[in-house]
Amino acid sequence: MMTAEQKRSAVDAARTRLTEAGVWDVEGDLDALRERFLAPGSSTAQARFEAAVAERCRRIPLGHIIGSAGFDGLELLVGSGVFVPRHESTALVAWAADEKTLPYEGTALDLCSGVGALGLALSRRRPDASVTCVERDDTCLQYLNRNAARHRDVLGPVSVHAADLTEPGCLDAYLGRTDLVMANPPYVSPDVRLLPEWSEHQPRAAVYSGVDGLDLIRRIVVLAAAALRPGGHLALEHDRAQPEQVRELLHGDSFEEITTFVDTAGEPRITVARRTGQGGTG
């Protein structure tokens, strides 16, 4: 069992190592690692803590190391092979949960759902609504189903739909009757230099999307136009350098009231729009 002095020494050494490794939130990561691995009374606590610190120094995402990530009041299971939700995306959830966006007992689609962060958080805030989480990756689907099951007591009706958004007919069951479509899709160009947490340890399919990063967003705009009822809403998360391009993709006959607003970090990464009364195609 570690003494208080041994714990302080281990934490101080870890702080130095994490700082030298370039981790951006040293104290936040230290708190999470200490809580997860320095359990009182454990004879292996120090070894487990130091192994976890070594992984973080290799820039493995914190969520992958501790096995979970907090998001908008939910503790979501995550691991290698899935994208760790960004806390900053909670701004999109807050907008989506407003009854001006999603009417009472409305229906919502969470596209590129991953482990279910947006869809499950929306369901927790709005248990009256029916939420469908759409995902194609088998590993993500396993985590998504586990997260939905773990939190079922605080969620409204949630279903999981396994589908590839690039396939024709993938959302035929929802055509013209959806109140809200939201998505945090892959949106990075291969030319963009990312921190190792994203470029080396997150699944590439959850990060990159075509030469300009907008391939899947283009597809989602078409799918949302077909799935949304007149007056329904679309919300897209994107890179902070892409607001103008995303707004341009939305301009046309299908959407109006196109607006970009900031995430919780103050970055212009969320663009929303309202479906017009005209028909769309899928």
Secondary structure, 3 states (H helix, E strand, C coil): CCCHHHHHHHHHHHHHHHHHHCCCCHHHHHHHHHHHHCCCCCCCHHHHHHHHHHHHHCCCCHHHHHCEEEECCEEEECCCCCCCCCHHHHHHHHHHHCCCCCCCCCEEEEECCCCCHHHHHHHHHCCCCEEEEEECCHHHHHHHHHHHHHCHHHCCCEEEEECCCCCCCCCHHHCCCEEEEEECCCCECCCCCCCHHHHCCCCHHHCECCCCCCHHHHHHHHHHHHHEEEEEEEEEECCCCCHHHHHHHHCCCCEEEEEEECCCCCCCCEEEEEECCCCCCC
